Amino acid sequence: MRILVVNPNTTAGMTATITDSAARVANAGTEVMAVTSSMGPASIEGYYDEAFAVPGLLMEIAKGEKAGADAAIIACFDDTGLDAARALANIPVIGICEAALASTAFIAQRFTIVTTMERSRLPIEHLVHRYGMAAHAKVRAADIPVLSLADPDSNARDRLRNEIATALRDDKAEAIVLGCAGMADLTADLRAEFGVPVVDGVAAAVKQAEALVTLGLSTAKRGAYASPVSKPYKGMLEDFEPRKLTAL
C-alpha cells in the first residue's frame, strides 16, 4: 500500500516532521510518499494563505495518484483544498482535521483542539461544525506562528503547553487534539506530561487511509465529488485545466 502525504505549504522542514509522524504509525507494508508543495506560502495561517496553497496541493495530488498512490493525506489542519482534491482524485483523500476529530470522538466526550494563531482558530471552528463535532470539541489558539514551532529559541512550545493546561482546567477537556501538522513531533511528550490522550491528525489520517484502502473504498464520484468538467482555464491557471492536471 502506498499513501501520499502532502504538506501543502512550502517548508521542507515541516514535511520532515510530518513524514516522521506518518512513518511511526504506518503498517509494515505501507509506503509513505511524503512531498512538499512546490508553490504557495511557507505556512498556512488563515484563509488567504489557504487559497494560494490549493493549486500546489492539487498538483501534488495529481502527480501522486499517477505515481501509484492508493490514498492521499492533506497534512494541514485547515483541511486545505480537501473538497477540490476529492473531486480531482480517484483515490481516497483524507484531511488531518477530519481524521483527528473522528478518532478522538471514539475515546473522549469532550476535547479541545489547540492550534496556532487566532486567524487559524476560526477556520478550524468552522470545520468542527461541518464535521458535526460542535457538541464535543472546543478550539483554542496558543498565539504561536506556525514556523516558530521549529525554532528552539522561540517560546512556542511553552505557549502550547500553557494552552493545553488551560484547556484541561477550564474546558474540562478529556483529550487534546494538536491543531497543526507542525506539532506532530510533540505528541508523545505531551501525552506523558499531561496524562491525557493527545491526538496528532497526521497519524490519525494514516490509519484511516490504510483502513479505507484495505476495505476497498474510495470517494464517491457522483454528485459533490464528481470529476471536474473539462473546460479551458486561462492565464496563469491554464495548466490547472482538469484534463491537463490529471495528465501530469
Accessible surface in RSA format (square Angstrom, percent):
REM  Atomic radii and reference values for relative SASA: ProtOr
REM  Chains: A
REM  Algorithm: Lee & Richards
REM  Probe-radius: 1.40
REM  Slices: 20
REM RES _ NUM      All-atoms   Total-Side   Main-Chain    Non-polar    All polar
REM                ABS   REL    ABS   REL    ABS   REL    ABS   REL    ABS   REL
RES MET A   1    68.67  35.6  27.31  18.1  41.36  98.5  33.89  28.8  34.78  46.1
RES ARG A   2    83.02  34.9  83.02  42.3   0.00   0.0  31.04  42.4  51.98  31.5
RES ILE A   3     0.00   0.0   0.00   0.0   0.00   0.0   0.00   0.0   0.00   0.0
RES LEU A   4     2.26   1.3   2.26   1.6   0.00   0.0   2.26   1.6   0.00   0.0
RES VAL A   5     0.72   0.5   0.34   0.3   0.38   0.9   0.34   0.3   0.38   1.0
RES VAL A   6     0.00   0.0   0.00   0.0   0.00   0.0   0.00   0.0   0.00   0.0
RES ASN A   7     1.04   0.7   0.72   0.7   0.32   0.8   0.10   0.2   0.94   0.9
RES PRO A   8     0.57   0.4   0.57   0.5   0.00   0.0   0.57   0.5   0.00   0.0
RES ASN A   9     7.04   4.9   7.04   6.8   0.00   0.0   0.00   0.0   7.04   6.8
RES THR A  10    48.85  34.7  26.96  27.3  21.89  52.2  16.78  22.5  32.07  48.5
RES THR A  11    37.21  26.5  32.33  32.8   4.89  11.6  33.47  45.0   3.75   5.7
RES ALA A  12    70.11  64.5  61.19  94.4   8.92  20.3  61.40  86.5   8.71  23.1
RES GLY A  13    48.74  60.1   0.00   N/A  48.74  60.1  37.08 101.8  11.66  26.1
RES MET A  14    20.65  10.7  14.44   9.6   6.21  14.8  14.09  12.0   6.56   8.7
RES THR A  15    13.04   9.3  13.04  13.2   0.00   0.0  13.04  17.5   0.00   0.0
RES ALA A  16    57.24  52.6  48.96  75.6   8.28  18.8  56.25  79.2   0.99   2.6
RES THR A  17    28.65  20.4  24.45  24.8   4.20  10.0   3.80   5.1  24.85  37.6
RES ILE A  18     1.36   0.8   1.36   1.0   0.00   0.0   1.36   1.0   0.00   0.0
RES THR A  19    43.02  30.6  43.02  43.6   0.00   0.0  39.53  53.1   3.49   5.3
RES ASP A  20    81.05  56.8  78.44  78.1   2.61   6.2  12.98  30.6  68.06  67.9
RES SER A  21     2.09   1.8   1.54   2.1   0.55   1.3   0.00   0.0   2.09   2.9
RES ALA A  22     0.00   0.0   0.00   0.0   0.00   0.0   0.00   0.0   0.00   0.0
RES ALA A  23    59.55  54.8  41.52  64.1  18.04  41.0  42.92  60.4  16.63  44.1
RES ARG A  24   152.29  63.9 113.91  58.1  38.39  91.4  73.25 100.1  79.05  47.9
RES VAL A  25    51.96  34.2  38.99  35.3  12.97  31.2  45.19  39.3   6.77  18.4
RES ALA A  26    21.27  19.6   3.74   5.8  17.53  39.9   3.74   5.3  17.53  46.4
RES ASN A  27    78.97  54.5  71.68  69.3   7.30  17.6  20.61  49.6  58.37  56.4
RES ALA A  28   119.71 110.1  69.43 107.1  50.28 114.4  82.64 116.4  37.07  98.2
RES GLY A  29    60.46  74.6   0.00   N/A  60.46  74.6  43.00 118.0  17.46  39.1
RES THR A  30    17.35  12.3   1.52   1.5  15.83  37.7   0.92   1.2  16.43  24.8
RES GLU A  31    87.63  50.3  80.92  61.2   6.72  16.0  40.47  78.3  47.16  38.5
RES VAL A  32    32.58  21.4   8.03   7.3  24.55  59.2   8.03   7.0  24.55  66.6
RES MET A  33    28.43  14.7  20.81  13.8   7.62  18.1  28.43  24.2   0.00   0.0
RES ALA A  34    32.45  29.8   4.87   7.5  27.57  62.7   4.87   6.9  27.57  73.0
RES VAL A  35    44.81  29.5  40.30  36.5   4.51  10.9  44.81  38.9   0.00   0.0
RES THR A  36    39.46  28.1  23.96  24.3  15.50  36.9  17.67  23.7  21.79  32.9
RES SER A  37     4.01   3.4   0.00   0.0   4.01   9.2   0.00   0.0   4.01   5.6
RES SER A  38    80.52  68.0  42.69  57.0  37.83  87.2  46.21  98.4  34.32  48.1
RES MET A  39    72.84  37.7  67.50  44.7   5.34  12.7  56.40  48.0  16.44  21.8
RES GLY A  40    39.22  48.4   0.00   N/A  39.22  48.4  11.81  32.4  27.41  61.4
RES PRO A  41    26.86  19.6  14.62  13.3  12.24  44.5  26.22  21.7   0.64   4.0
RES ALA A  42    50.03  46.0  42.43  65.5   7.60  17.3  42.43  59.8   7.60  20.1
RES SER A  43    11.21   9.5   8.50  11.3   2.71   6.3   0.00   0.0  11.21  15.7
RES ILE A  44    12.82   7.3   2.54   1.9  10.28  24.8   2.54   1.8  10.28  27.9
RES GLU A  45    36.03  20.7  31.98  24.2   4.05   9.6   4.88   9.4  31.14  25.4
RES GLY A  46     4.78   5.9   0.00   N/A   4.78   5.9   4.78  13.1   0.00   0.0
RES TYR A  47   125.25  58.5 116.82  66.5   8.43  21.9 114.08  85.7  11.17  13.8
RES TYR A  48   166.83  77.9 158.21  90.0   8.63  22.4 125.53  94.3  41.31  50.9
RES ASP A  49    33.41  23.4  32.76  32.6   0.65   1.5   1.49   3.5  31.93  31.8
RES GLU A  50    32.41  18.6  32.41  24.5   0.00   0.0   9.56  18.5  22.85  18.7
RES ALA A  51    61.37  56.4  43.12  66.5  18.25  41.5  50.99  71.8  10.38  27.5
RES PHE A  52   115.11  57.6 109.72  68.0   5.39  14.0 109.92  66.6   5.19  14.9
RES ALA A  53     0.00   0.0   0.00   0.0   0.00   0.0   0.00   0.0   0.00   0.0
RES VAL A  54    32.00  21.1  32.00  29.0   0.00   0.0  32.00  27.8   0.00   0.0
RES PRO A  55    32.42  23.6  31.37  28.6   1.04   3.8  32.42  26.8   0.00   0.0
RES GLY A  56     0.08   0.1   0.00   N/A   0.08   0.1   0.00   0.0   0.08   0.2
RES LEU A  57     0.00   0.0   0.00   0.0   0.00   0.0   0.00   0.0   0.00   0.0
RES LEU A  58    26.88  15.0  26.88  19.2   0.00   0.0  26.88  18.9   0.00   0.0
RES MET A  59    31.66  16.4  31.66  21.0   0.00   0.0  16.23  13.8  15.44  20.5
RES GLU A  60    11.39   6.5  10.73   8.1   0.66   1.6   0.09   0.2  11.30   9.2
RES ILE A  61     0.00   0.0   0.00   0.0   0.00   0.0   0.00   0.0   0.00   0.0
RES ALA A  62     8.15   7.5   0.42   0.6   7.73  17.6   4.34   6.1   3.81  10.1
RES LYS A  63    93.34  45.5  87.56  53.7   5.78  13.8  53.90  48.5  39.44  42.0
RES GLY A  64     5.42   6.7   0.00   N/A   5.42   6.7   4.98  13.7   0.44   1.0
RES GLU A  65    43.35  24.9  33.73  25.5   9.62  22.9  18.31  35.4  25.04  20.4
RES LYS A  66   135.13  65.9 100.55  61.7  34.57  82.3  80.96  72.9  54.17  57.7
RES ALA A  67    56.50  51.9  33.51  51.7  22.99  52.3  46.55  65.6   9.94  26.3
RES GLY A  68    36.40  44.9   0.00   N/A  36.40  44.9  28.87  79.2   7.53  16.9
RES ALA A  69     5.83   5.4   0.00   0.0   5.83  13.3   0.00   0.0   5.83  15.4
RES ASP A  70    53.44  37.4  46.55  46.3   6.89  16.3   6.19  14.6  47.25  47.1
RES ALA A  71     0.00   0.0   0.00   0.0   0.00   0.0   0.00   0.0   0.00   0.0
RES ALA A  72     0.00   0.0   0.00   0.0   0.00   0.0   0.00   0.0   0.00   0.0
RES ILE A  73     0.00   0.0   0.00   0.0   0.00   0.0   0.00   0.0   0.00   0.0
RES ILE A  74     0.00   0.0   0.00   0.0   0.00   0.0   0.00   0.0   0.00   0.0
RES ALA A  75     2.28   2.1   0.00   0.0   2.28   5.2   0.00   0.0   2.28   6.0
RES CYS A  76    16.28  12.3  13.65  15.2   2.63   6.2   5.32  13.5  10.96  11.8
RES PHE A  77     5.50   2.8   3.16   2.0   2.34   6.1   3.16   1.9   2.34   6.7
RES ASP A  78     9.85   6.9   5.39   5.4   4.46  10.6   0.76   1.8   9.09   9.1
RES ASP A  79     7.55   5.3   1.20   1.2   6.35  15.0   1.20   2.8   6.35   6.3
RES THR A  80     0.00   0.0   0.00   0.0   0.00   0.0   0.00   0.0   0.00   0.0
RES GLY A  81    14.47  17.8   0.00   N/A  14.47  17.8   9.72  26.7   4.75  10.6
RES LEU A  82     5.08   2.8   2.98   2.1   2.11   5.3   2.98   2.1   2.11   5.7
RES ASP A  83    62.52  43.8  58.20  57.9   4.32  10.2  31.22  73.5  31.30  31.2
RES ALA A  84    43.46  40.0  30.64  47.3  12.82  29.2  38.73  54.5   4.73  12.5
RES ALA A  85     0.00   0.0   0.00   0.0   0.00   0.0   0.00   0.0   0.00   0.0
RES ARG A  86    32.82  13.8  32.82  16.7   0.01   0.0   2.91   4.0  29.91  18.1
RES ALA A  87    17.02  15.6  17.02  26.3   0.00   0.0  17.02  24.0   0.00   0.0
RES LEU A  88    14.66   8.2   8.04   5.7   6.62  16.6   8.04   5.6   6.62  17.8
RES ALA A  89     0.04   0.0   0.00   0.0   0.04   0.1   0.04   0.1   0.00   0.0
RES ASN A  90    94.88  65.4  80.32  77.6  14.56  35.1  23.67  57.0  71.21  68.8
RES ILE A  91    20.68  11.8  20.10  15.0   0.58   1.4  20.68  14.9   0.00   0.0
RES PRO A  92     8.03   5.9   7.56   6.9   0.47   1.7   8.03   6.6   0.00   0.0
RES VAL A  93     2.04   1.3   0.00   0.0   2.04   4.9   0.00   0.0   2.04   5.5
RES ILE A  94    13.56   7.7  13.56  10.1   0.00   0.0  13.56   9.8   0.00   0.0
RES GLY A  95     0.03   0.0   0.00   N/A   0.03   0.0   0.00   0.0   0.03   0.1
RES ILE A  96     1.06   0.6   1.06   0.8   0.00   0.0   1.06   0.8   0.00   0.0
RES CYS A  97     0.00   0.0   0.00   0.0   0.00   0.0   0.00   0.0   0.00   0.0
RES GLU A  98    52.89  30.4  52.36  39.6   0.53   1.3  17.30  33.5  35.59  29.1
RES ALA A  99     0.69   0.6   0.00   0.0   0.69   1.6   0.63   0.9   0.06   0.2
RES ALA A 100     0.00   0.0   0.00   0.0   0.00   0.0   0.00   0.0   0.00   0.0
RES LEU A 101     0.71   0.4   0.71   0.5   0.00   0.0   0.71   0.5   0.00   0.0
RES ALA A 102    35.29  32.4  31.29  48.3   4.00   9.1  32.89  46.3   2.40   6.4
RES SER A 103    30.96  26.2  26.09  34.8   4.86  11.2  19.63  41.8  11.32  15.9
RES THR A 104     0.02   0.0   0.00   0.0   0.02   0.0   0.02   0.0   0.00   0.0
RES ALA A 105    41.37  38.0  19.97  30.8  21.41  48.7  20.62  29.0  20.76  55.0
RES PHE A 106   175.21  87.7 140.07  86.8  35.13  91.4 144.03  87.3  31.17  89.2
RES ILE A 107   102.22  58.2  67.06  50.0  35.16  84.7  75.56  54.4  26.66  72.3
RES ALA A 108    10.52   9.7   0.64   1.0   9.87  22.5   6.97   9.8   3.55   9.4
RES GLN A 109   120.91  67.6 118.73  86.8   2.17   5.2  44.49  94.7  76.42  58.0
RES ARG A 110   123.81  52.0 123.81  63.1   0.00   0.0  35.19  48.1  88.61  53.7
RES PHE A 111     2.85   1.4   0.01   0.0   2.85   7.4   0.19   0.1   2.67   7.6
RES THR A 112     0.68   0.5   0.68   0.7   0.00   0.0   0.00   0.0   0.68   1.0
RES ILE A 113     0.00   0.0   0.00   0.0   0.00   0.0   0.00   0.0   0.00   0.0
RES VAL A 114     0.00   0.0   0.00   0.0   0.00   0.0   0.00   0.0   0.00   0.0
RES THR A 115     1.09   0.8   1.09   1.1   0.00   0.0   0.00   0.0   1.09   1.6
RES THR A 116     2.72   1.9   2.72   2.8   0.00   0.0   0.10   0.1   2.62   4.0
RES MET A 117    44.29  22.9  44.29  29.3   0.00   0.0  44.29  37.7   0.00   0.0
RES GLU A 118    91.60  52.6  87.92  66.5   3.68   8.8  59.86 115.8  31.75  25.9
RES ARG A 119   151.33  63.5 138.69  70.7  12.64  30.1  33.19  45.4 118.14  71.6
RES SER A 120     4.04   3.4   4.04   5.4   0.00   0.0   3.10   6.6   0.94   1.3
RES ARG A 121    49.82  20.9  49.82  25.4   0.00   0.0   8.33  11.4  41.49  25.1
RES LEU A 122    74.89  41.7  74.89  53.6   0.00   0.0  74.89  52.6   0.00   0.0
RES PRO A 123     7.37   5.4   5.21   4.7   2.16   7.8   5.95   4.9   1.42   8.8
RES ILE A 124     0.77   0.4   0.77   0.6   0.00   0.0   0.77   0.6   0.00   0.0
RES GLU A 125    56.73  32.6  56.73  42.9   0.00   0.0  12.41  24.0  44.32  36.2
RES HIS A 126   108.31  59.2 102.77  71.4   5.54  14.2  70.15  72.3  38.16  44.4
RES LEU A 127    22.39  12.5  22.39  16.0   0.00   0.0  22.39  15.7   0.00   0.0
RES VAL A 128     2.60   1.7   2.60   2.4   0.00   0.0   2.60   2.3   0.00   0.0
RES HIS A 129   117.21  64.1  99.94  69.5  17.27  44.2  61.76  63.7  55.45  64.5
RES ARG A 130   123.74  52.0  86.07  43.9  37.67  89.7  52.06  71.1  71.69  43.4
RES TYR A 131    36.87  17.2  12.52   7.1  24.35  63.4  19.42  14.6  17.45  21.5
RES GLY A 132    59.50  73.4   0.00   N/A  59.50  73.4  34.86  95.7  24.64  55.2
RES MET A 133    27.64  14.3  27.64  18.3   0.00   0.0  25.32  21.5   2.32   3.1
RES ALA A 134    50.22  46.2  27.30  42.1  22.92  52.1  28.46  40.1  21.77  57.7
RES ALA A 135    95.69  88.0  54.68  84.4  41.01  93.3  67.35  94.8  28.34  75.1
RES HIS A 136    61.70  33.7  55.20  38.4   6.50  16.6  28.58  29.5  33.12  38.5
RES ALA A 137    13.45  12.4   0.00   0.0  13.45  30.6   1.44   2.0  12.01  31.8
RES LYS A 138   102.55  50.0  96.95  59.5   5.60  13.3  49.70  44.7  52.85  56.3
RES VAL A 139     7.16   4.7   1.07   1.0   6.09  14.7   1.07   0.9   6.09  16.5
RES ARG A 140    42.40  17.8  40.22  20.5   2.19   5.2   6.33   8.6  36.08  21.9
RES ALA A 141    23.57  21.7   5.00   7.7  18.58  42.3   5.00   7.0  18.58  49.2
RES ALA A 142     6.42   5.9   0.00   0.0   6.42  14.6   1.48   2.1   4.94  13.1
RES ASP A 143    82.01  57.4  80.61  80.2   1.39   3.3  28.23  66.4  53.78  53.6
RES ILE A 144     0.66   0.4   0.09   0.1   0.57   1.4   0.66   0.5   0.00   0.0
RES PRO A 145    66.83  48.7  66.83  60.9   0.00   0.0  66.83  55.2   0.00   0.0
RES VAL A 146     7.47   4.9   6.69   6.1   0.77   1.9   6.69   5.8   0.77   2.1
RES LEU A 147    83.72  46.6  72.75  52.0  10.96  27.6  74.27  52.2   9.44  25.4
RES SER A 148    21.66  18.3  15.95  21.3   5.71  13.2  19.47  41.5   2.19   3.1
RES LEU A 149     9.53   5.3   5.18   3.7   4.35  10.9   5.34   3.8   4.19  11.3
RES ALA A 150    89.57  82.4  59.68  92.1  29.89  68.0  69.25  97.5  20.32  53.8
RES ASP A 151    64.77  45.4  57.02  56.7   7.75  18.3  19.65  46.2  45.12  45.0
RES PRO A 152   129.01  94.0  89.64  81.7  39.37 143.1 103.69  85.6  25.32 157.4
RES ASP A 153   136.70  95.8 101.09 100.6  35.61  84.2  32.48  76.4 104.22 103.9
RES SER A 154    39.35  33.2  13.13  17.5  26.21  60.4  21.32  45.4  18.02  25.2
RES ASN A 155    78.84  54.4  72.45  70.0   6.39  15.4  28.36  68.3  50.48  48.8
RES ALA A 156     2.35   2.2   0.79   1.2   1.56   3.6   2.28   3.2   0.07   0.2
RES ARG A 157    97.46  40.9  96.69  49.3   0.77   1.8  34.14  46.7  63.32  38.4
RES ASP A 158    85.40  59.8  83.20  82.8   2.21   5.2  20.04  47.2  65.36  65.2
RES ARG A 159    88.33  37.1  85.19  43.4   3.14   7.5  21.63  29.6  66.71  40.4
RES LEU A 160     0.44   0.2   0.44   0.3   0.00   0.0   0.44   0.3   0.00   0.0
RES ARG A 161    63.86  26.8  62.73  32.0   1.13   2.7  23.25  31.8  40.61  24.6
RES ASN A 162    98.39  67.8  94.75  91.6   3.64   8.8  25.95  62.5  72.44  70.0
RES GLU A 163    34.30  19.7  33.96  25.7   0.34   0.8   0.34   0.7  33.97  27.7
RES ILE A 164     0.00   0.0   0.00   0.0   0.00   0.0   0.00   0.0   0.00   0.0
RES ALA A 165    41.79  38.4  36.52  56.4   5.27  12.0  38.38  54.1   3.41   9.0
RES THR A 166    31.58  22.5  31.58  32.0   0.00   0.0  13.17  17.7  18.41  27.8
RES ALA A 167     0.00   0.0   0.00   0.0   0.00   0.0   0.00   0.0   0.00   0.0
RES LEU A 168    39.30  21.9  27.06  19.4  12.25  30.8  27.31  19.2  11.99  32.3
RES ARG A 169   147.99  62.1 137.31  70.0  10.67  25.4  78.18 106.8  69.81  42.3
RES ASP A 170    78.89  55.3  50.03  49.8  28.86  68.2  20.16  47.4  58.73  58.6
RES ASP A 171    16.04  11.2   7.87   7.8   8.17  19.3   9.72  22.9   6.32   6.3
RES LYS A 172   129.42  63.1 120.95  74.2   8.47  20.2  91.29  82.2  38.13  40.6
RES ALA A 173    11.05  10.2   0.10   0.2  10.95  24.9   0.74   1.0  10.31  27.3
RES GLU A 174    78.86  45.3  66.99  50.7  11.86  28.2  38.95  75.3  39.91  32.6
RES ALA A 175     0.00   0.0   0.00   0.0   0.00   0.0   0.00   0.0   0.00   0.0
RES ILE A 176     0.00   0.0   0.00   0.0   0.00   0.0   0.00   0.0   0.00   0.0
RES VAL A 177     0.00   0.0   0.00   0.0   0.00   0.0   0.00   0.0   0.00   0.0
RES LEU A 178     2.09   1.2   0.54   0.4   1.55   3.9   0.54   0.4   1.55   4.2
RES GLY A 179     2.34   2.9   0.00   N/A   2.34   2.9   0.00   0.0   2.34   5.2
RES CYS A 180    14.13  10.7  10.26  11.4   3.87   9.1   4.12  10.4  10.01  10.8
RES ALA A 181     3.73   3.4   1.77   2.7   1.96   4.5   2.37   3.3   1.36   3.6
RES GLY A 182     9.72  12.0   0.00   N/A   9.72  12.0   2.54   7.0   7.18  16.1
RES MET A 183     0.00   0.0   0.00   0.0   0.00   0.0   0.00   0.0   0.00   0.0
RES ALA A 184     0.61   0.6   0.00   0.0   0.61   1.4   0.20   0.3   0.40   1.1
RES ASP A 185    65.59  45.9  42.73  42.5  22.87  54.1  21.16  49.8  44.43  44.3
RES LEU A 186     4.93   2.7   4.93   3.5   0.00   0.0   4.93   3.5   0.00   0.0
RES THR A 187    12.91   9.2  12.69  12.9   0.22   0.5  12.48  16.8   0.43   0.6
RES ALA A 188    71.74  66.0  63.03  97.3   8.70  19.8  65.01  91.6   6.72  17.8
RES ASP A 189    88.91  62.3  83.55  83.2   5.36  12.7  14.59  34.3  74.32  74.1
RES LEU A 190     0.83   0.5   0.83   0.6   0.00   0.0   0.83   0.6   0.00   0.0
RES ARG A 191   119.54  50.2 114.70  58.5   4.84  11.5  32.49  44.4  87.06  52.8
RES ALA A 192    89.12  81.9  52.32  80.7  36.80  83.7  64.80  91.3  24.32  64.4
RES GLU A 193    94.47  54.2  57.21  43.3  37.26  88.7  39.84  77.1  54.64  44.6
RES PHE A 194    44.67  22.3  22.24  13.8  22.43  58.4  27.29  16.5  17.38  49.7
RES GLY A 195    66.32  81.8   0.00   N/A  66.32  81.8  35.58  97.6  30.74  68.9
RES VAL A 196    32.56  21.4  25.35  22.9   7.21  17.4  29.91  26.0   2.65   7.2
RES PRO A 197    56.75  41.4  48.88  44.6   7.87  28.6  56.21  46.4   0.54   3.4
RES VAL A 198     0.47   0.3   0.00   0.0   0.47   1.1   0.00   0.0   0.47   1.3
RES VAL A 199    15.83  10.4  15.39  13.9   0.44   1.1  15.83  13.8   0.00   0.0
RES ASP A 200     7.95   5.6   5.53   5.5   2.42   5.7   2.11   5.0   5.84   5.8
RES GLY A 201     1.20   1.5   0.00   N/A   1.20   1.5   0.00   0.0   1.20   2.7
RES VAL A 202     0.00   0.0   0.00   0.0   0.00   0.0   0.00   0.0   0.00   0.0
RES ALA A 203    19.56  18.0  19.29  29.8   0.27   0.6  19.56  27.5   0.00   0.0
RES ALA A 204    11.55  10.6   2.46   3.8   9.09  20.7  10.85  15.3   0.70   1.9
RES ALA A 205     0.00   0.0   0.00   0.0   0.00   0.0   0.00   0.0   0.00   0.0
RES VAL A 206     0.00   0.0   0.00   0.0   0.00   0.0   0.00   0.0   0.00   0.0
RES LYS A 207    82.51  40.3  76.78  47.1   5.73  13.6  69.36  62.4  13.16  14.0
RES GLN A 208    49.96  27.9  48.23  35.3   1.73   4.1  27.24  58.0  22.73  17.2
RES ALA A 209     0.00   0.0   0.00   0.0   0.00   0.0   0.00   0.0   0.00   0.0
RES GLU A 210     5.70   3.3   5.47   4.1   0.23   0.5   5.26  10.2   0.44   0.4
RES ALA A 211    48.83  44.9  40.58  62.6   8.25  18.8  48.47  68.3   0.37   1.0
RES LEU A 212    50.99  28.4  50.99  36.5   0.00   0.0  50.99  35.8   0.00   0.0
RES VAL A 213    38.61  25.4  24.50  22.2  14.11  34.0  28.28  24.6  10.33  28.0
RES THR A 214   107.08  76.2  74.56  75.6  32.53  77.5  68.82  92.4  38.27  57.9
RES LEU A 215   122.49  68.2  95.32  68.2  27.17  68.3 100.01  70.2  22.48  60.5
RES GLY A 216    66.83  82.4   0.00   N/A  66.83  82.4  35.60  97.7  31.23  69.9
RES LEU A 217    95.65  53.3  90.94  65.1   4.71  11.8  92.30  64.8   3.35   9.0
RES SER A 218    60.74  51.3  29.52  39.4  31.22  71.9  32.74  69.7  28.00  39.2
RES THR A 219    25.54  18.2   9.23   9.4  16.31  38.9  13.59  18.3  11.95  18.1
RES ALA A 220    71.04  65.3  54.92  84.8  16.12  36.7  65.99  92.9   5.05  13.4
RES LYS A 221    63.24  30.9  43.78  26.9  19.47  46.3  43.78  39.4  19.47  20.7
RES ARG A 222   215.06  90.3 200.04 102.0  15.02  35.8  78.53 107.3 136.53  82.7
RES GLY A 223    64.64  79.7   0.00   N/A  64.64  79.7  44.72 122.7  19.92  44.6
RES ALA A 224    97.59  89.7  54.66  84.4  42.93  97.6  68.09  95.9  29.50  78.2
RES TYR A 225    45.87  21.4  45.39  25.8   0.49   1.3  36.93  27.8   8.94  11.0
RES ALA A 226    41.84  38.5  35.36  54.6   6.49  14.8  35.36  49.8   6.49  17.2
RES SER A 227    65.83  55.6  50.03  66.8  15.80  36.4  34.17  72.8  31.66  44.4
RES PRO A 228    53.43  38.9  30.47  27.8  22.95  83.4  40.28  33.3  13.14  81.7
RES VAL A 229   107.75  70.9  96.64  87.5  11.11  26.8 102.20  88.8   5.55  15.0
RES SER A 230    64.16  54.2  39.56  52.8  24.60  56.7  34.73  73.9  29.43  41.2
RES LYS A 231   108.19  52.8 102.88  63.1   5.31  12.6  56.32  50.7  51.86  55.2
RES PRO A 232   101.45  73.9  85.30  77.8  16.16  58.7  86.22  71.2  15.24  94.7
RES TYR A 233    77.20  36.0  68.50  39.0   8.70  22.6  40.44  30.4  36.75  45.3
RES LYS A 234   171.36  83.6 154.37  94.7  16.98  40.4 102.29  92.1  69.06  73.6
RES GLY A 235    60.68  74.8   0.00   N/A  60.68  74.8  44.59 122.4  16.09  36.0
RES MET A 236   192.20  99.5 157.53 104.3  34.67  82.5 126.54 107.6  65.66  87.0
RES LEU A 237    91.63  51.0  91.61  65.5   0.02   0.1  91.61  64.3   0.02   0.1
RES GLU A 238    86.15  49.5  86.12  65.2   0.03   0.1  15.75  30.5  70.40  57.5
RES ASP A 239    89.14  62.4  87.44  87.0   1.70   4.0  16.65  39.2  72.48  72.3
RES PHE A 240    24.97  12.5  20.01  12.4   4.95  12.9  20.01  12.1   4.95  14.2
RES GLU A 241    14.27   8.2  14.27  10.8   0.00   0.0   0.00   0.0  14.27  11.7
RES PRO A 242    12.30   9.0  10.92  10.0   1.38   5.0  12.14  10.0   0.16   1.0
RES ARG A 243   143.45  60.2 134.10  68.4   9.35  22.3  65.98  90.2  77.47  47.0
RES LYS A 244    67.43  32.9  60.09  36.9   7.34  17.5  45.03  40.5  22.40  23.9
RES LEU A 245     4.48   2.5   4.38   3.1   0.10   0.3   4.38   3.1   0.10   0.3
RES THR A 246    75.26  53.5  54.44  55.2  20.82  49.6  41.18  55.3  34.08  51.5
RES ALA A 247    68.36  62.9  45.60  70.4  22.76  51.8  53.37  75.2  14.99  39.7
RES LEU A 248    77.74  43.3  50.39  36.1  27.34  68.7  75.57  53.1   2.17   5.8
END  Absolute sums over single chains surface
CHAIN  1 A    11147.8       8688.5       2459.3       6521.2       4626.6
END  Absolute sums over all chains
TOTAL         11147.8       8688.5       2459.3       6521.2       4626.6
